[in-house]
């Protein structure tokens, strides 16, 4: 297959994109995203942009799209449901 028609980026292109991705998170706040069903740590997100991504929990197999804007927590405030 011709390199210009390859679905995969070249090593140099991939390396450039990884470096650019690492640079883009500098100065952004890191936050953990937990499974809404079981609470297992799914991924880390940076910043507070409106991003929708499909996640799969390795523990309970929850597989749904999540709007990361809706899954933010404010430091110092914890939600504990009434028993």
N, C-alpha and C positions, 0 to 999 in steps of 0.2 A: 504494500500500500504506500502511496506517495505521502511524504511527510506533511505536505500542506493539506492533505485530506484526512490526516490521522485525527481521531477523536481525542487523543491524549496530547497534552502540552509537552513541549520539549523539556529536557532537564533544566536548561537555562531559564525557560519561561516559568516553569514550576518553582524553581528556586527564587526567582524575582517575586512571584506572587506570595510565596511564604514569607519572605522578608518584609514585603509591603504590609501583609496582614499583621505581622508582629509589631511593626511600627505604628499601625493604626490604633492599637489598644493602649498606647502610652497616654496616661492622664485620664483614662476612663476607669470608673469604679467596677470592680469585679463582683459579681453576685452569683450565688448558687441557685440553680433551678431544681426543685424537687418534684417528684411524681405527685400529682394531685390526689392519686388514689391511695398510695401506700407510704409516701414521704421519702422514698429512696432518692439519693442524689442522682440526677440524670445528666446534668451538664452545667457548665459555667457560662455566664453571659457577661458581656462588657457593655457599659453604657445603659441608656434608658430609651433606646429607639423603639419604634413600633415595628417589631419583627414577629412574623408568624412562621413557626417551623414545626415540622412533624417530628415527634420524639417517640422513642420506644423504651419503656422501663425494662431493665434487665431482670428486675426482681418479680414484678407482678404481670409483666407483658402488656401493660397499658400502651396503646399505640394510637395516638390522636394528634391532631394539630394543636399547638399551644400558641396563644398570643402572649408573648413575653411581657408586653406592657401590662397585662392583667395579673401577672405573677410576680409582682414586686412586693417587697416588704420594707417597712421603714425601720431603721435601726433603733433599738430601744423600746419598740412597741411590739409586743408579742400577742398573738391571738390565741386564746384558749377557750374553746367552746364550753358552754355551761353543761354540767353533767346532770 
